[in-house]
């Protein structure tokens, strides 16, 4: 069973939980557990287990790893050795659409290996010479990732791989036109001069519309 199958299974379980009365999670503080219906109990339990699973995945995704640094053109790349637990955790945060995982994914957005194999299965897309699982998961999480990604873009004082990957995420989630609009809004709203300058520089990096 690979990460995709695990993620699909957990996603199905979550759907069942909501259908069975996941609202009981909020009710358990007011209604005695023994008075909940079977569906509400099931939903509450699955949602609680989902929260626990996401917490564990965030810890695994944040595990430190020492990579090998090298230059590709004017950018510095870091290539990491395969790490089953870290990679699977990063993938599953995306499969579960876990917005709680956005901070750790952004912290590890440059995490990359040439071709990753785990449990005998090839995981995710392998694009060109490498693959960034955090980018793929942030795109899957979608709109909840947009604000934090823009904030992260404003923190990069110069052109770097992380900034370019953040722009990829924004364009994949919003589309090139709306990504440009959101960055323009962020420039106008930025209260910090350095962040404003960084956002302007990132805005210039967006590919022109066809």
C-alpha positions in Angstrom: 0.0 0.0 0.0 1.5 3.3 -1.0 1.0 6.9 0.2 -1.8 7.5 -2.3 -3.8 4.5 -1.1 -3.3 5.5 2.5 -4.4 9.0 1.8 -7.5 7.9 -0.1 -8.4 5.6 2.7 -8.1 8.3 5.3 -10.0 10.8 3.2 -12.9 8.3 2.8 -12.9 7.7 6.5 -13.2 11.5 7.1 -16.1 11.7 4.6 -17.9 8.9 6.5 -17.2 10.7 9.8 -18.9 13.9 8.6 -21.8 12.0 7.1 -22.3 10.2 10.3 -22.4 13.3 12.4 -18.9 14.8 12.8 -20.6 17.8 14.4 -20.6 15.7 17.6 -17.0 16.7 18.1 -18.4 20.1 19.1 -21.2 18.6 21.0 -19.1 16.3 23.2 -18.3 19.2 25.5 -22.0 19.8 26.1 -23.7 16.4 25.6 -22.6 13.3 27.6 -20.9 10.9 25.3 -23.2 8.0 26.2 -26.2 10.1 24.9 -24.6 10.5 21.4 -26.0 8.4 18.6 -23.8 5.7 17.1 -23.2 7.8 14.0 -22.1 10.8 16.1 -19.8 8.7 18.2 -18.2 7.2 15.1 -17.8 10.6 13.5 -16.3 12.2 16.7 -13.9 9.3 17.1 -12.7 9.4 13.5 -12.2 13.2 13.5 -10.3 12.9 16.8 -8.1 10.2 15.3 -7.6 12.4 12.2 -6.3 15.2 14.4 -3.9 12.9 16.2 -2.7 11.5 12.9 -2.1 15.0 11.4 -0.2 16.0 14.6 2.1 12.9 14.1 2.5 13.6 10.4 3.6 17.2 11.1 6.2 15.9 13.6 7.5 13.4 11.0 7.5 16.0 8.2 9.6 18.3 10.3 12.3 15.8 11.0 15.7 17.2 10.3 17.7 15.9 7.4 21.2 16.9 6.1 21.3 17.5 2.4 24.1 18.0 -0.1 24.3 21.5 -1.5 25.3 22.3 -5.1 24.7 25.0 -7.7 22.4 24.9 -10.7 22.9 28.1 -12.6 22.5 31.0 -10.2 20.5 29.0 -7.7 21.7 26.8 -4.9 20.0 23.4 -4.7 19.9 21.0 -1.8 19.5 17.3 -2.5 18.5 15.0 0.4 18.9 11.2 0.8 15.6 9.2 0.7 13.7 9.3 4.0 10.6 7.2 4.0 8.9 8.6 7.1 9.5 12.3 6.2 8.4 11.9 2.6 5.3 9.9 3.4 4.4 12.4 6.1 4.7 15.3 3.7 2.7 13.5 1.0 -0.1 12.5 3.4 -0.5 16.0 4.7 -1.4 17.0 1.2 -3.6 13.9 0.6 -5.5 14.8 3.8 -5.8 18.4 2.7 -4.4 19.2 6.2 -4.2 23.0 6.5 -2.5 22.5 9.8 0.5 21.1 7.9 1.1 24.3 5.9 3.8 25.8 8.2 5.9 22.6 8.2 5.5 22.2 4.5 6.7 25.7 3.9 9.7 25.1 6.2 10.6 22.1 4.0 9.6 23.5 0.6 13.1 22.9 -0.8 13.2 19.3 0.4 14.1 17.3 -2.7 15.4 14.0 -3.9 16.1 12.9 -7.5 13.7 9.9 -7.4 12.1 8.6 -4.3 11.1 5.0 -3.7 9.2 3.8 -0.7 7.5 0.5 0.2 8.3 -0.7 -3.4 6.2 2.1 -5.0 7.1 5.3 -6.8 5.5 8.2 -5.0 4.2 11.3 -6.6 5.5 13.1 -9.7 9.1 13.0 -10.7 9.7 16.2 -12.7 13.0 16.8 -14.4 16.1 16.2 -12.2 14.1 16.3 -8.9 10.9 16.5 -7.1 9.6 18.7 -4.2 6.8 16.9 -2.2 6.0 20.0 -0.1 5.1 21.9 -3.3 2.7 19.1 -4.4 1.1 18.9 -1.0 0.7 22.7 -0.7 -1.1 22.7 -4.0 -3.4 19.9 -2.9 -4.3 21.9 0.3 -5.2 24.8 -1.9 -6.7 28.1 -0.7 -5.8 27.7 3.0 -2.1 27.7 1.9 -2.3 30.9 -0.1 -2.0 33.4 2.7 0.9 31.7 4.4 2.7 31.2 1.1 2.4 34.9 0.2 3.7 35.8 3.7 6.6 33.5 3.2 7.4 35.1 -0.2 7.6 38.5 1.6 10.3 37.1 3.9 12.8 36.2 1.1 15.1 39.2 0.5 16.5 37.8 -2.8 15.9 35.4 -5.6 16.1 31.8 -4.3 14.7 28.4 -5.0 12.2 28.6 -2.1 10.7 31.9 -3.5 10.4 30.3 -7.0 8.7 27.3 -5.5 6.3 29.5 -3.6 5.4 31.2 -6.8 4.7 27.8 -8.4 2.3 27.0 -5.6 0.5 30.3 -6.0 0.1 29.9 -9.8 -1.1 26.3 -9.5 -3.7 27.2 -6.8 -4.9 30.5 -8.2 -3.9 30.6 -11.8 -1.3 33.1 -13.1 -3.7 36.0 -13.4 -5.2 35.8 -9.9 -1.8 35.0 -8.4 -0.5 38.3 -9.8 -3.5 40.1 -8.4 -3.0 38.6 -4.9 0.7 39.6 -4.9 -0.2 43.1 -6.0 -2.7 43.3 -3.1 -0.1 42.0 -0.7 2.4 44.7 -1.9 -0.2 47.4 -1.2 -1.1 45.9 2.2 2.5 45.3 3.4 3.3 47.5 6.4 7.0 46.4 6.5 9.2 48.1 3.9 11.4 45.0 3.5 8.5 42.7 3.0 7.0 45.1 0.4 10.3 45.2 -1.5 10.5 41.4 -1.4 6.9 41.0 -2.7 7.6 43.5 -5.5 10.6 41.5 -6.6 8.6 38.3 -6.5 5.9 39.9 -8.5 8.4 40.7 -11.3 9.3 37.0 -11.4 5.8 35.8 -12.3 5.8 34.6 -15.9 3.9 37.0 -18.2 0.5 35.9 -19.3 0.3 34.4 -22.8 
